[in-house]
Amino acid sequence: MTSKKLGALLRSVPRATADEASESAPAVPAAEPVSRVTHATLGIEPEVPLQVLIPAGIRKQLALRAAEEGQSLRALVLRAIRSLGITVTEADIKGKRGRRSA
């Protein structure tokens, strides 16, 4: 047994199955597939995290040097890596977050 309110609610809900007439003609036209923009399609190499444990004193010296030179710790480390002969471009050092000019 169902109550009158429940019966009225159930009658007002549309059917869960499609009618035969609606199956032949879709109500909404199909959308064209959207191409995905990825790092590969833009020619940008994705960045990955690097975590290294170093002595606290060295970390403090790196932070002081970065502050003295007015650059990020990331930029300082990438320039040091470049000094080892590994190819690091200025675009790599700048990164995806640009700095505002003051």
C-alpha positions as CSV (number, residue, x, y, z in Angstrom):
1,M,0.0,0.0,0.0
2,T,1.1,3.5,-0.8
3,S,0.0,6.8,0.5
4,K,-1.9,9.3,-1.6
5,K,1.1,11.7,-1.7
6,L,3.5,9.0,-2.7
7,G,1.2,7.8,-5.4
8,A,0.8,11.4,-6.8
9,L,4.6,11.9,-6.8
10,L,5.2,8.6,-8.6
11,R,2.6,9.5,-11.3
12,S,4.2,13.0,-11.8
13,V,7.7,11.5,-12.5
14,P,8.5,10.9,-16.2
15,R,9.1,7.3,-17.3
16,A,12.6,6.0,-17.0
17,T,12.4,4.2,-20.4
18,A,12.4,5.9,-23.7
19,D,9.4,5.8,-26.1
20,E,9.8,4.2,-29.5
21,A,9.3,7.6,-31.2
22,S,12.1,9.3,-29.3
23,E,14.6,6.5,-30.0
24,S,14.5,7.1,-33.8
25,A,15.3,10.8,-33.7
26,P,17.7,12.2,-31.0
27,A,16.4,15.3,-29.3
28,V,19.9,16.8,-29.1
29,P,22.4,16.7,-32.0
30,A,25.6,14.9,-31.2
31,A,28.5,17.2,-30.4
32,E,31.8,17.0,-32.4
33,P,34.7,15.6,-30.4
34,V,37.0,18.2,-28.9
35,S,40.7,17.7,-29.4
36,R,42.7,17.6,-26.2
37,V,45.5,20.1,-25.7
38,T,48.4,18.5,-23.9
39,H,52.0,19.4,-23.1
40,A,53.0,17.2,-26.1
41,T,50.8,19.1,-28.6
42,L,52.1,22.4,-27.3
43,G,55.7,21.3,-27.4
44,I,56.2,21.8,-23.6
45,E,57.9,19.3,-21.5
46,P,55.9,18.5,-18.3
47,E,57.5,19.3,-15.0
48,V,58.0,16.6,-12.4
49,P,58.8,17.1,-8.7
50,L,62.3,16.5,-7.3
51,Q,62.9,16.1,-3.6
52,V,66.4,15.9,-2.2
53,L,67.5,15.7,1.4
54,I,70.4,18.1,2.1
55,P,71.9,19.4,5.3
56,A,70.1,22.3,6.9
57,G,73.1,24.6,6.7
58,I,73.4,24.2,3.0
59,R,69.6,24.8,2.6
60,K,70.0,28.0,4.5
61,Q,72.9,29.1,2.3
62,L,70.9,28.4,-0.8
63,A,68.0,30.4,0.5
64,L,70.2,33.4,1.4
65,R,71.9,33.2,-2.0
66,A,68.5,33.1,-3.8
67,A,67.3,36.1,-1.8
68,E,70.5,38.1,-2.4
69,E,70.3,37.5,-6.2
70,G,66.5,38.2,-6.2
71,Q,65.5,34.8,-7.7
72,S,63.6,31.8,-6.6
73,L,65.3,28.8,-5.1
74,R,64.1,26.8,-8.2
75,A,65.8,29.2,-10.5
76,L,69.0,29.1,-8.5
77,V,69.1,25.3,-8.5
78,L,68.3,25.1,-12.3
79,R,71.2,27.5,-13.0
80,A,73.5,25.4,-10.9
81,I,72.4,22.3,-12.8
82,R,73.1,24.2,-16.1
83,S,76.7,24.9,-14.8
84,L,77.2,21.1,-14.7
85,G,76.7,21.0,-18.4
86,I,73.1,19.8,-18.5
87,T,70.9,21.7,-21.0
88,V,68.6,24.1,-19.1
89,T,66.9,26.8,-21.1
90,E,65.9,30.3,-19.8
91,A,62.3,29.2,-20.4
92,D,62.9,26.2,-18.1
93,I,64.3,28.5,-15.5
94,K,61.5,31.0,-15.8
95,G,58.9,28.3,-15.4
96,K,55.2,28.6,-15.9
97,R,54.7,31.3,-13.3
98,G,56.0,34.6,-14.6
99,R,57.1,37.4,-12.3
100,R,55.5,40.7,-12.4
101,S,57.8,43.6,-13.2
102,A,57.8,46.1,-10.3
